[in-house]
Amino acid sequence: MNSGMIGKIDKAHRYAQEPERMRIATFSATFHGSHDEYNVSLGEHGWHCTCHTFQAHLLESCPHVMAAQLILGPMLSEDARFANADTAVPA
């Protein structure tokens, strides 16, 4: 491996220690919940989850969205990080 690539790998490791450098604009994942798998996503219209709780309380929140917000926190915009925060329990 050449020295230029070693420097880039070192830089990548430094960046990985500072997740706030990255902003996630869209996100999609499969969340393995207690009873089933759910699709959690963040797009231009905010958060969405295919679980029954989110569907029943549309535009509020669910444990899967709240978990994604906690995990991705530093990489989300303030709006996405705190969307529906009134329904979330602080960590």
N, C-alpha and C positions, 0 to 999 in steps of 0.2 A: 504494500500500500504506500502511495506517495505521501510526502509530508503535507501537501495541500489538503488531501482528503482527511488526514489525521486532525488537522486544524479545524476542518468543517465538522467533524464528529465531536470534537471537544466543544465547539460552539453550540452544537445541537444539544449536548448534555447540559450546558449552562442555561440555554433557553428553556429546556424541559423543567428546570428548577424554578422558573418564573412564568407560571401559566397565565398570569395577567397580561403577558405580551400578546396573547392570541385572543381574538374575539370571534365567537361562534355566531354566525348569522342564521344558519339553518342546521338542524340536527335531526337525526332519525335513528332510532334504536329499537331493538326488541328487548323487552323487560320481562324477565322470568319472575312472575309474581308467585304468591302462595297457592293460587288456584289455577292459573293459566298463564299463557304468554300474551303480552300486550304490546302494541306498537305505540311508542312515545315519540312525539316529534315537536319541533319548534320551527315555525315558518313565519311568513310575513303577517299572518293573522294570530300569532301567538302560539301557545302550547296546545297540544291535543294528545289525548290518550284514548285507546280503544276499550278501556276497562268500563265496567258497569257504573262505577262511582262517577267517573268523569262524564259519561253519557247522561246519567241521571241529574247531574248538577252542572250541566254544560256551561262553560266559560268560568267555572270556579276552579277546582283543582282535585287532585287525587294523590295517593301516596307515591305513585310512580313518577308523576311530574315533580312532586316535591323532592324526591330522591335525586332526580336528574338535576334539579336546581342546586341542591347541596353539593353534588359531585362536581358539576361543571362551573360552580359559582364564579371563580375568578375569570373565567373565559367568556362569561355572558355579559351582555349589556346590562345596565342597571335595570332597565325595564324588564328584560327577560329574567334576570336574577330575582327580582322581587315581585313579579307578576303573581297575583293571587297569594301574596305573602300573608295576608290577613287570615288565611285559612290554614297556614302552616304553623307547625310547632317549632320554635327555635331549637337549634342544635345545642 
